């Protein structure tokens, strides 16, 4: 069985035939669009529309139309002075405690805030009971809420710090 001859590709994009693309090319185009969105070159609606089109693209020409108005290398299109300013801003935002110390993850900070709120409510209830009974404060029961939960949060915090420092 003879295989059909493929047409020769020409270097001029206007005259060459479109080539089929795979998932890798689609992912590269989406990554390019993501960088452009992060730099403020695309708004959210346009970014969503282009990403959907990239995932449904069949040929390389389809992808070229999606990124034709964007710089090929967005990071290199930033002026050197602006790049230095961004580097300074990133350095300023780094924690000063140590070189490899990163801030706690958002989920862990939220857990600490919930913990602080619950412990504060328990302390207020305990104080109200003690003050309403003529300064005859009852057994300090809020420790059974604050203690075990605090120990679990401390272990979680140290665990998160250790896994971040390993990376």
N, C-alpha and C positions, 0 to 999 in steps of 0.2 A: 504494500500500500504506500503510495507516494505521499509525502508530507507537503502541504501547500507552502509556497514561498511567501515569506513575510515581506511586506513592502519595506523598502529602505527608509530609514528615518533621516530626515534632513535637519540641519541645525537651526533653521528659521522656524520659530514656533508658529507662525501664521500659516505655513505651508505644510508642516508635517502632520501626520496622522496622530490622533490621540492614543496614548498607551494606557492599557488597563493598570490599575493600581491595586495594592494590597493594604492590609491593615496597618502595616508599618508606616507607609506613606501617609495614611489618614491620621495616625497618631502624631507624626511629625508636624503635620499641618495644624492639628489641634494644639499642640504645644506651642507652635509659633503664634497662633491666635491668643493663647493664654498669656504669653509674654506681652503681646501688644495690649491686651486688656489690662494687665497689671501695670503697664506704663501709662494707662489712660488714653490710649489711641482709639479704643473702641468702648462704647457704652455697653451696658449689660444686655439690652435687647438685641443690639447688633451682634454682640459676641455670641449670644445663644443661637441666633439665626445662622451665623456662619459655622458654628460648631455642628449644628444639625445638618447643614449642607455638606460639611466635610465628611461626616460619617456616612452620608448617603452618596458621596461622590463615586463615580465609576472610573473616570479617566484622570490623567494628570492635568489636563486642561481645566477640568472642573475645580481642582485644587488651586491652580494658578489664578483663576478668577477670584477666589476667596481671599488671596493674600497679595494680589497685584498692587494694591494701594498702600501696603505696609512695607517698611524697610526690611531688607533681607536679614540683617543682623541687628535687631532692635537695641541691644546693649551697646554696640559700637556706634550707634547713631547719636548717643548722648555725648555732649561736649565734654572735653577733659575736665574743665573747671567744675561742671555740674557733677561729674562722676566723683571727683575729690570731695565735693560737698556731701554727696550721699554717703561716702565712706566715713567721713567725720560724723555724720548723723548716726550711722550704725554704731560707731565706736562709742558715741555719747550715750546711746541707749543700752549698751552692755552693762551688766552689773559690775560694781567696783570691788566687790568682795574678793574675787579671785578670777583668774583667767578662764577656768573651765566651769565656773558656777553659772548655771542657767536658772532663770526664774522657775518657780513651780508651775506645773501644767495648770491650765484653766480649770479642769475638773477638780483638781486637788484644792485649789484656792476656793472654789465654790463649796466644797465639803467643809473647809475650815470656817467659812462664813456661816453656813447652816449650823455647824457645831457651836460657834460663838453665840448665835441667836438663841438656840435651844438652852444652852447653859445660862444665858442672861435671863430668859423667861423663868427658868427653874429657881434662880437666885432671887428674882423679884417675888415669886410666889412664896418662897421660904421666908423672905423678909416681911412680907405682908402678914403671914401667919404669926410670925414672932412678934411683930409690933402690935397686932390686934389682940394678942393674948397678954398684953401688959408687960412687954419686954421679957417674957418667959419663952425664949427661943427653943423650938423643938430640936430634936436630933437633926444633924446636918445631912439630910437625905439627898440633896443635889449632888453630893460627891459620887453617888452610885450612877448618876447619869454622866457627869463630867469625866470621872476617872477612867472607866473602861473604854468609853468612846474616844477619849483623848489619847489613850495608849494606842488604840488601833490607828488613829490618824497620824500619830508620830511615826509608827512603823511604816505606814503607807508613804509618808513624806520622805523618810530615809530611803525606802525602796525606790521611789521615783527618782531621787537624787542619784542613787547608785546606778540605776539603769541609764540615766542621762549622761553620767560621767563615763560609762562604758562605751558610749557611742562616739 
